[in-house]
Amino acid sequence: MLKATRHKEIVALVKGGGSVEVNVLAERFLTSPITIRRDLIELQERGLLERTRGGAVSSAEVLAEGWARYESISYAERERENARPKRAIAELAAQLVSDGDCILVNGGTTSRNFAEALRGHHNLHVVTNGLSVAMEFAHSGDASVYLLPGTVDFKKMTTVRRPEAGALDDITVRAAFLGVHGVSPTAGIGMLNAEDAAMNRAFIDAAQVVNVLVDSSKFQAQAMFRIAHLDKVHRIITDEGLDDGVRRELESRGVEVLVAPVEDPGA
């Protein structure tokens, strides 16, 4: 069977049943699991499906699932999800900041943890769209914080707006620290809505160095609206759950990867 024909049938199976398994597809098409895995990698890069452990699901299903979670859980519930990895990532990222630094921090739970980890720093100058991030810097005492205007998204405790061209031209920071909804070596970094993606794109343009702070679950998340490809990202800070193959691919694209060790509470 020609590869193009096999690909067409795989996509049809995913759309029809919602998911497929590598071994089942190998038997169906009388080929090896390795060939099927290569097929799924290629189809994922074309945006036609999303790979899972041992198979694949439709991209639409992953995106719908992401939206459903976004709409159904509160900010407090997000704080509790992957709490230990987020704290570990925040502590490692805080080591990249010096007293007197000018930084940009977007909103979100990982960013809130990052702001908390910066409590021991002095004379910071911070631009943010995160309400909880701004409040966390109140504990720093001498931090100067500029909160960007916009519509409040209570799911993420952020202000959101689509910046007009040149809206942030007067803002320049040494480094941006961004939490995002999804990361892909091929698709880049993304968010679930267009306004959020556009705002973070403007943040990247305002920074000399771009750091992305994400727990390893974000490498499995589907984000519909791209912020940027990875050529705009200098460094990704994540936890030990990052797949070794994904790490190698990120590094091959020129992205520095820092992995934060997560303490075992039972140790």
C-alpha positions as CSV (number, residue, x, y, z in Angstrom):
1,M,0.0,0.0,0.0
2,L,1.3,3.5,-0.8
3,K,2.1,5.7,2.1
4,A,-0.3,8.4,1.0
5,T,-3.1,5.9,0.9
6,R,-2.2,4.6,4.3
7,H,-2.1,8.1,5.7
8,K,-5.5,8.9,4.3
9,E,-7.0,5.8,5.9
10,I,-5.3,6.5,9.3
11,V,-6.8,10.0,9.4
12,A,-10.2,8.6,8.5
13,L,-10.0,6.0,11.3
14,V,-9.0,8.7,13.8
15,K,-11.9,11.0,12.7
16,G,-14.3,8.1,12.8
17,G,-13.3,6.5,16.1
18,G,-11.6,9.2,18.0
19,S,-8.4,7.2,18.6
20,V,-6.2,4.5,17.1
21,E,-3.5,2.2,18.4
22,V,-0.1,1.5,16.8
23,N,-0.2,-2.3,17.1
24,V,-3.8,-2.4,15.7
25,L,-2.8,-0.2,12.7
26,A,0.3,-2.3,12.1
27,E,-1.8,-5.5,11.8
28,R,-4.4,-3.7,9.7
29,F,-1.9,-2.4,7.1
30,L,0.4,-5.5,7.3
31,T,3.4,-3.3,8.3
32,S,5.7,-2.8,11.3
33,P,4.9,-0.7,14.4
34,I,7.9,1.4,13.6
35,T,6.5,2.4,10.2
36,I,3.2,3.3,11.9
37,R,4.9,5.4,14.5
38,R,6.7,7.3,11.6
39,D,3.3,7.8,9.9
40,L,1.8,9.2,13.1
41,I,4.8,11.6,13.6
42,E,4.3,12.9,10.1
43,L,0.6,13.2,10.4
44,Q,1.0,15.1,13.7
45,E,3.4,17.5,12.1
46,R,0.8,18.2,9.5
47,G,-1.8,18.9,12.2
48,L,-4.0,16.0,11.3
49,L,-3.9,14.1,14.6
50,E,-2.2,14.2,18.0
51,R,0.1,11.3,19.1
52,T,-0.5,9.6,22.4
53,R,1.4,6.8,24.2
54,G,0.8,3.8,21.9
55,G,-1.4,5.5,19.4
56,A,-3.1,8.8,18.4
57,V,-6.3,10.8,18.7
58,S,-7.8,13.5,16.6
59,S,-6.5,17.0,17.1
60,A,-10.0,18.3,17.4
61,E,-10.7,15.9,20.3
62,V,-7.6,17.1,22.2
63,L,-8.4,20.7,21.6
64,A,-12.0,20.3,22.7
65,E,-10.8,18.5,25.8
66,G,-8.5,21.4,26.6
67,W,-11.3,23.9,26.1
68,A,-13.6,21.9,28.3
69,R,-11.1,21.8,31.1
70,Y,-10.3,25.5,30.7
71,E,-14.0,26.3,31.1
72,S,-14.8,23.9,33.9
73,I,-12.0,24.3,36.5
74,S,-11.2,27.3,38.6
75,Y,-8.0,29.2,39.2
76,A,-7.7,27.6,42.7
77,E,-8.0,24.1,41.1
78,R,-5.3,24.9,38.6
79,E,-3.1,26.0,41.5
80,R,-3.4,22.5,43.0
81,E,-2.6,20.7,39.7
82,N,1.1,19.7,39.3
83,A,1.8,21.9,42.3
84,R,5.2,20.4,43.2
85,P,6.6,20.6,39.6
86,K,5.4,24.2,39.3
87,R,7.2,25.2,42.5
88,A,10.4,23.4,41.4
89,I,10.3,25.1,38.0
90,A,9.7,28.5,39.7
91,E,12.6,28.1,42.1
92,L,15.0,27.2,39.2
93,A,13.8,30.1,37.0
94,A,14.2,32.5,39.9
95,Q,18.0,31.8,39.8
96,L,18.0,33.5,36.4
97,V,16.9,36.8,37.9
98,S,19.3,39.4,39.6
99,D,18.5,42.2,41.9
100,G,17.5,45.3,40.0
101,D,16.4,43.3,37.0
102,C,13.7,44.5,34.5
103,I,11.5,41.5,33.6
104,L,8.2,40.7,32.1
105,V,6.0,37.9,33.6
106,N,2.7,36.8,32.1
107,G,-0.2,35.5,34.2
108,G,-1.0,32.0,35.3
109,T,-0.4,29.6,38.1
110,T,3.2,28.7,37.2
111,S,4.0,32.4,36.9
112,R,2.4,33.1,40.3
113,N,4.8,30.5,41.7
114,F,7.6,32.2,40.0
115,A,6.7,35.6,41.5
116,E,6.6,33.9,44.9
117,A,10.1,32.4,44.3
118,L,11.4,36.0,43.7
119,R,10.5,37.2,47.2
120,G,14.1,37.4,48.2
121,H,15.1,39.6,45.3
122,H,15.3,43.4,45.6
123,N,14.5,46.4,43.4
124,L,12.8,44.4,40.7
125,H,11.0,46.2,37.8
126,V,8.2,44.0,36.6
127,V,5.7,44.2,33.8
128,T,2.8,41.7,34.0
129,N,-0.8,41.0,33.0
130,G,-1.2,38.6,35.9
131,L,-3.4,39.8,38.8
132,S,-2.1,37.1,41.2
133,V,1.4,37.7,39.9
134,A,1.2,41.4,40.8
135,M,-0.2,40.7,44.2
136,E,2.6,38.2,44.9
137,F,5.2,40.9,44.2
138,A,3.5,43.0,47.0
139,H,5.4,40.7,49.4
140,S,8.7,41.6,47.8
141,G,8.5,45.1,49.4
142,D,10.5,47.1,47.0
143,A,9.4,45.7,43.6
144,S,8.0,48.2,41.1
145,V,5.1,46.5,39.2
146,Y,3.3,47.7,36.1
147,L,0.0,45.9,35.6
148,L,-1.1,45.9,31.9
149,P,-4.7,46.9,31.2
150,G,-7.3,44.6,29.6
151,T,-10.4,42.4,30.2
152,V,-10.0,40.2,33.3
153,D,-9.9,36.5,32.7
154,F,-10.9,35.0,36.1
155,K,-9.9,31.5,34.9
156,K,-6.3,32.6,34.8
157,M,-6.5,35.7,36.9
158,T,-5.0,37.8,34.1
159,T,-5.9,40.9,32.1
160,V,-6.2,40.1,28.4
161,R,-6.5,42.2,25.3
162,R,-5.3,42.0,21.7
163,P,-2.5,44.7,21.6
164,E,-2.6,47.2,18.8
165,A,0.4,47.4,16.6
166,G,3.2,49.1,18.5
167,A,1.2,49.0,21.8
168,L,4.2,47.8,23.8
169,D,6.9,49.6,21.8
170,D,7.7,51.7,24.8
171,I,8.4,48.7,27.0
172,T,11.8,46.9,26.9
173,V,12.8,44.3,29.4
174,R,15.9,42.1,29.7
175,A,13.9,38.9,30.0
176,A,10.4,37.6,29.7
177,F,9.2,34.6,31.8
178,L,6.1,33.1,30.1
179,G,3.8,30.3,31.1
180,V,1.9,28.8,28.1
181,H,-0.8,26.3,27.4
182,G,1.1,24.0,25.1
183,V,4.6,23.4,23.7
184,S,5.6,21.4,20.6
185,P,9.0,21.1,19.0
186,T,7.4,21.5,15.6
187,A,4.4,23.8,16.3
188,G,6.1,26.1,18.9
189,I,4.3,27.6,21.9
190,G,0.6,28.3,22.0
191,M,-2.5,29.4,23.9
192,L,-6.2,28.4,23.7
193,N,-7.5,31.8,22.6
194,A,-6.3,34.3,20.0
195,E,-6.2,37.3,22.3
196,D,-3.9,35.5,24.8
197,A,-1.6,34.4,22.0
198,A,-1.4,37.9,20.5
199,M,-0.6,39.4,23.9
200,N,2.1,36.9,24.6
201,R,3.5,37.5,21.1
202,A,3.9,41.2,22.0
203,F,5.6,40.2,25.3
204,I,8.2,38.3,23.3
205,D,8.9,41.3,21.1
206,A,9.5,43.4,24.2
207,A,12.1,41.1,25.7
208,Q,15.8,40.5,24.9
209,V,15.6,36.9,26.3
210,V,12.5,34.6,26.3
211,N,12.1,32.0,29.0
212,V,9.2,29.6,28.9
213,L,8.1,28.0,32.2
214,V,6.0,24.9,31.8
215,D,5.5,21.6,33.6
216,S,6.0,18.5,31.5
217,S,2.2,18.0,31.0
218,K,2.2,21.0,28.6
219,F,4.1,19.0,26.1
220,Q,1.0,16.8,25.7
221,A,-1.4,19.7,25.5
222,Q,-2.9,21.0,22.3
223,A,-3.0,24.8,21.9
224,M,-4.9,26.1,18.9
225,F,-3.4,29.6,18.6
226,R,0.4,29.8,18.1
227,I,2.3,32.5,20.0
228,A,5.6,31.8,18.2
229,H,7.8,29.1,16.8
230,L,10.7,27.9,18.9
231,D,13.2,30.2,17.1
232,K,11.8,33.0,19.3
233,V,12.4,31.0,22.6
234,H,15.8,31.0,24.2
235,R,15.2,28.7,27.1
236,I,12.5,26.2,28.4
237,I,12.4,25.4,32.1
238,T,10.4,22.3,33.0
239,D,10.4,19.2,35.2
240,E,11.8,15.7,35.2
241,G,8.7,14.3,33.4
242,L,10.0,15.7,30.0
243,D,10.5,12.9,27.5
244,D,14.2,12.5,26.6
245,G,13.4,12.4,22.9
246,V,11.4,15.7,23.1
247,R,14.3,17.3,25.0
248,R,16.8,16.3,22.3
249,E,14.5,17.7,19.6
250,L,14.2,21.0,21.5
251,E,17.9,21.3,22.0
252,S,18.5,20.5,18.3
253,R,16.4,23.5,17.5
254,G,18.7,25.7,19.6
255,V,16.5,25.9,22.7
256,E,18.3,25.6,26.1
257,V,16.4,23.1,28.3
258,L,16.7,23.4,32.1
259,V,15.1,20.5,34.1
260,A,14.1,21.2,37.7
261,P,14.4,18.3,40.2
262,V,11.1,17.8,42.0
263,E,11.4,16.8,45.6
264,D,9.6,13.7,46.8
265,P,7.5,14.8,49.8
266,G,7.9,11.3,51.3
267,A,11.7,11.4,51.2
